[in-house]
Amino acid sequence: MTAGETPHHLARQALEAHFGVDRVASLVSAKRQFGAHLKPDLDKALREALSPYDPELLGLNQYSSYDLLSLSRLLSRNEHDAIQLSPVEYQEIDVGDPEPFQAIRTAMWLLKVDGQPVAVTLSNFYDTPHRYVFVEVIHSGARAEFKKALFDTLVEAGAQSSIYRGKVLSFEMDGGDTGMTSDIKVHHPERVERSEVVLDASTLKRIDQNVFSFDAHRLELKRLGQSTRKGILFHGPPGTGKTHTIRYIVSNLPNRTTILVNGEQIYQLARYMALARSLQPSIVVMEDVDLIGRSRDTPSGNAAEGLLNNLLNEMDGLTTVADVMFILTTNRPEVIEPALAMRPGRIDAAIEVPLPNLDCRRRLIELYGVSLSFEPGTVEAAAGQTDGASAAYMKEFVRQIAQTSLERGGGGRISAEDVKTVLADTIDNSNLLGRRTIGFSRADR
């Protein structure tokens, strides 16, 4: 049934009709609290668990999510507090699927278990900065087995979180001024193929060994009593492709759930780690980890250092059989090296992502200039003249030579003169700040 099929207008009236007016005063209830990010999993599990009982579903008009919905509120006779019935409302939640998940907002199910009346409510509660979902079982005191089985089912659903498994997640900011986290956000990064990762052979080999080969053999490693927890640090100058490399890894490990942690949310690290543990095998990504400890010499340095140590503690706190891979990045490894040296074993592999060599610069020009036409020898000449350039600069360099070609009427055919024109200002010694900003350090040496 739906709310439209009941003659009642108030939740109290529906409960009185379901349990009997004379029994309402003796009703008891038990509730469980879950993080709001688990709403889709809880909604799905709750509906599946209650479906065999052919329940009546009623919408509840919860006036405010900051006002906790409880049995006493449902039974209130105060006209200002009485909870009204309403059509069942749904909220669309992006869970990374083609269609959003239709989650029930606030509702009450009326059912019978072994011939005895039971009610189950689903509601939301906000206690800034935290958000919760509450499930309450209302009964006459004799439905302990049903209550336990239902709560066990919901706890398991929350722990497994099957709806979010294998996706790229973060906790979304609440939109206020607190900067605290609330619900899960599903990211949809573009897939990165291996052909789009332009790194030298030795760097790629280390990535293959420490990431892909490790992941492929993790079950066998676990069987042999070896740790399946992994910590990887990517370091190198800005613009060399550390973020791009992570996107490549995430794209090609679809069996792992990826959890993105930004520096502003480091205070919520324990929450992220709980999510990583529940969604194993998982990847925890934190970029620019050096920024956590950048203020060690300032009055707030102790707090910043404490946050970095918290991260290392969380990494160390996982059991050796945890299928969690940490991927950290930094432009300044010297900042975090002392902390890592004092806590050995947190990072298993430190992989440098260097400035592109001659061959990589040539491949980058060909990759970003795939739609351009180069005069013979131009690509090789451009690669030779961009020693010290970052991968980020090479992308901008190709855009600039394309624009230069169009400006002279070349129609996208790149000449040696186009390359010379673009490099002239970049290599000019008077433009030191400009070179550093765009990732070209050739003339700084």
N, C-alpha and C positions, 0 to 999 in steps of 0.2 A: 504494500500500500504506500501511498504518499500522504503528505500533510493534507492535501485536498480531500482525502477520503475519510478524515476523522471529523466528528462534529465538535471537537473541542478547540478552544482558542488559546488556552494557557497550558503550559507544561504541567502544572499542578493538576489540572483537570484530567489530562491524559494519564498521569500516574495514578490518580485516584480510580479511574475507570479500569486501569490495567491490574492494579494490586488489590483494589477494594478500599473504599473510604476508611473503613475501620482498621485497616492494616498499615496505612501510610505512616502513621506516627511511629511505628516500630521498625521501619525500614532501616537497613544499614547499607553502607557503601564503602568501597575501597577504590583508590585511584592510583594511577601510575603517571609519572611525569617523564616526558621524552623531549629531546631537543627538536626545535621546529624544523630543522633540516631533514628530519626523518619522516616528515608528514606523508610523502608519497608512499613510502614503504609501509608505514603504519596504516594508512588508509586502505591500501590493497590487502594487507593481511587481515585487517578488521572485517572488511566486507566478506572476504573468503571464509573466515572463521564463523561468521554469523549467518551466512547464506543457508546452511542446512536447516536452520531453525525457522525459516520463512518469516523473518521479522517484519514488523511495521516500521518504516523509516519516517521520522518526523524532523523537519527543520526547526532549529531553535534560533530565536532572535537574541543573540548575545550582544547587548548594547555596546560593550566596549571590551576589547581584548585585554585591557588593563584591569578588568574586574573579573576575578576568578569565579568561574561557574562551578557550583557545587550543588549537592542534594538539597541543602537548606535553602539555597536560592531558587531551585526548581519548585520547591514546595511553598514558597513565600505567598502569603495572602495579602501582603502590602501592595496596593495598586501601583506604587512607584517602583517596586522591586520585582514584581511578578514577571516571569519569563514567558513571553508569548511564543506560540508556535508560528512557523512561517514556512513558505516553500523552501525546499532543500536547495541551498546555495552551493555552488562549486567554484573553486578557484583554479585557474590554469597555472600549472607549474612547469617550467622548462626543465626536463630531466635528460635532455640531450637526444631525444627521439624525434622522428619527423613531426609528430603531433605532441602538443603539451599534455601533461597528465592532468586529468580532471579529478581534483581532490575535493572531498566534501569539506565545507568550511566548519560548520557547527551543527551537530545533529544528535538525535536520540533514537535508538533502536528499542522497540518493545517486542519481547519474545517470550517463549515458554520453554523451560528446560525441565524435562521429566514431568511435564504438566504444571510446573510452578512458574509464576511470573518473574521475569528478570528484565531490567532495563540497562542499557549501555549508552553512555554519552561520550561524544568526541568534542573537545573544545580547545580554544587557543588562549594562551595567557602570556602577556608581555610584562616583564619585570626588567626595565631598561638597565643594562643593554641586552639582556638575555630574552630569548623567545622560546616558548615551550608549547608542547601539545599535551593535553591531559586526556586520559581515557579513564572513565569512572564506571564501575559495575555496581548497580543498585539491586538489592535483593532482600529477601525476608530473613536471611540468616542461615539458610540451609543449602546454599549453592556454592560452597567452598571449592569443590572440585572443578566446577565450570569456571569460576573466577581464576583459579590458579592456572588452569589450562590456557585460558584466554591470555592472561598476562605473560605466561611463558612463550606463547606464540608471538606476541608483540615484541617481547624482548629479543627473541631470536631474529625476528624480521628486522629490527633495528640494528642488531649486531651484524647481520649479513648484508643489509642494505643492497639487495640485488638490483634495484632499479638504477643505482648510480655506479655499479661495478663496471670497470673497464672504460670509464670516461675521465675527462679532465675537469677537475673540480677546484673550487676555492670557496671560502666563506665570504659572502657578499657583505659589503659595508651597509650599515642600516640607513644611510642617507641623511643622518643627523650630524651633529657637531662632535659626537663622542669619538668617532673613528673606530668604534668597536664592531665586532662581527655579528652576523645574524644567520641568515639562511644560506643554503648552498647555491652557488652559481655554477652552471655548467658552461664550460668554454668549448668553442668549436674551432680550434686552430686548423689552418690549412695543412694538408698532408705534405710532408717533405720527403722526396725520394732520394735515394743514395746519389743519383746523378747530379743532384742539386747541392750536395755537400762537397765543397771544394777545399780539401785539406791534403797535406802531404801524406805520403804512404805510411810513414811511421806513426803519425798521429791517428790515422784511421785504424791502423792495426791495433793500437792501444785501446781505442774505443771498442773495436770488435771484441777484443779479448776480455775487457773489464765490464762490458755491458751486455752485448748480444750472446757471446759464448757463455758468460756467467749465467744469464737468464735461461739459456737453452739447457744447461746442465744443473740447474738449481735443485731439482727433485733428486737427481742422483747424488749430488753433493750432500743433501740432507740425509739421504739413506746411509751415506758413508760417515755420518756424524760431523759433517763440516757445516760451518756457519753459512746461512743464506742471507744474512744482513750485509749490506754493502754501502760503503761511503765513497763517493767520487767527487773530487774537486777539479773543476775546469778553471784554469787561470791563464791570463795573457792580457796583452794590451787591449784597450777599448776598440770595439769594431772588428774584431778578428773572427767573429762568428760563433761565440759561445752560446748565445740564445738560439741561434739557428741550428746549432748542433743538438741542443736539447729538444727542439721541435722535431728534428729528425729521429731522435731516440724515441720520443713519445709516439710518433707516428708509426714506428715499426715495432713497438711492444704493446700491441692492442690488448694482450691478456692482462696487463697491469693497469690499475687505476692510478691516475696521476693527480697529485694534490699540490697545488701551487700556493706557496706561502710568501707574502711580501713582507718587507722589513717592518712596515707599520703594524702588522698583525702578529709580530713575534711574541707579544704578551699573551696571545691566545695559542701558543705553541702546544700546550698540553691537549687542547681541543683538537688541533690538527693531527697530533700523534694518535689520539684515540680513533680518529677517522681512518688514519693510515693502517692501524692495526686491524680494524674491523673489515677493511676492504683489501686485505692481502690477497695476492701479491700486489704491492703498490710501489709507487715512486713518489718521494717527497722532494719537490724542487724549491730551492731558495736561491735566488740570484742576488748578486752584489752583497754577499754575506759580510764583506769587509765593512760595509756601512753600519752594521750593528755595533761594531766596536770602534768607530771612527773618532769618538769623543773621549778617548781614555785619558787625555791630558786636560780635559775640561772638568768643571765641577760635577758634571753628569757622567764622567767617564766610568766611575765604578758601576753605575747602573747599566751602562752600555756593555761593559765587560761582563757583568752578571748575566745579561741576556745572551751573549755569545756562549757563556758557560752553560746556560740553561739548554741551549741547542745541543751542545756536546753531551750534556747529561741525558737528554732525551734519546740521543743516538745510542749512548752507552746503556740506557735503561732497557732497551729492547733485548729480548732473549736472542740467543744465537740462531734459533730456528725461525725467527721472524722473517717473513718474505718482504722486507722493506728495503728499498734502494734509495739512498739519499744522493741527490745531485746538487752540488753547490757551485756557485761561480764567484769569481772575484777578479777585479782588474789589478788589485794590489795584494798579492799573496804575502808580502812582508808584514802587512798589518795583522793578519790572523796567524801567521806562522808561530809566534811565541805561544799562543793559546793551544794550537794544535800540537806543538812539541811537548807541552806539559801534559797533554791528554792523548798519548799515542794509541793507535788502534781505531780511532773514530773515522779517520780517512784511510781507505785502503789503497787508493790510487789518486795521485795528483797528476793531471794530464794538462800539459801546456797546449793552448791553441795559439800558435804563433802567427806573426805577420806572414802573409802568403809569399812563398818563394816565386822565382821566375815562372816555373811551370804552372803554379796555381794562379798567378796573375793572368797568364795567357788563358787558362781555362775559365777564369771569372769573366774576362772580356768576351769570350765566346758564349758563355752562359747568358750574361745580361744583354749581349748584343746579337742574340740569335735572329732577330728580325732585321738586322742591319746588313749592309753589304760593305765589306772591307776591301780596299785596294790591296794587291799582293804585298806581303811583307809588313802591312800596317799593324796587324795584331801583335806580331813578334816585336816590332819596334816599340809599340806602346807598352808592352809588358816589360821590356828592358828599361824603359825610362821611368817606370813607376816603382822602383825599388824603395822599400820602406812604407809603401801604402798599405792601409788596412783593407780588408774585404769590403767593409762599408764604403770606403772611399772608391774602390774599384766600381761599385755599383753606380755611385754618383758620377764618376768619371765617364762611364759609358753613356749616361744620360746627357752629360754636357757635350760630348763629341757628337751625339745624335742631334742635339739642338743646334750646335755650330754648323753641322752639315745642312740642316734645314734653312738656317739663316742665310747661307751663301747660295742656296738653291740646289744643293747636292741631292736632295730627295732621299736622304738616308744612306747614301754611299759615302763611306768614311775614307778620307784621304790622310796622308801623313801631315798635311798642313792643319787639318782639323785637330789632330792630336797635339801638334806643336802649340796651337792657339790655346787649347784648354790647359796645357801644362805650364804655359808661360807664367800665368799669374800664381798658380799653385806653388811653383818652385821658387818664386821670387823671394829672396831673403827678407824683404820688408814685410812679408805676410806670414810671419812666424805663428801668430795666434790663429790665423785662418787655417794654416796647415794642421796645427794641433787639433783644432775644432773638428775638422773633417776627417782626421785620421791619416795624415800623410806626414811622416817624420823624416823623409829623406834628407832634407837640407838642414836638419837639426844636428846632424852628426858632426 
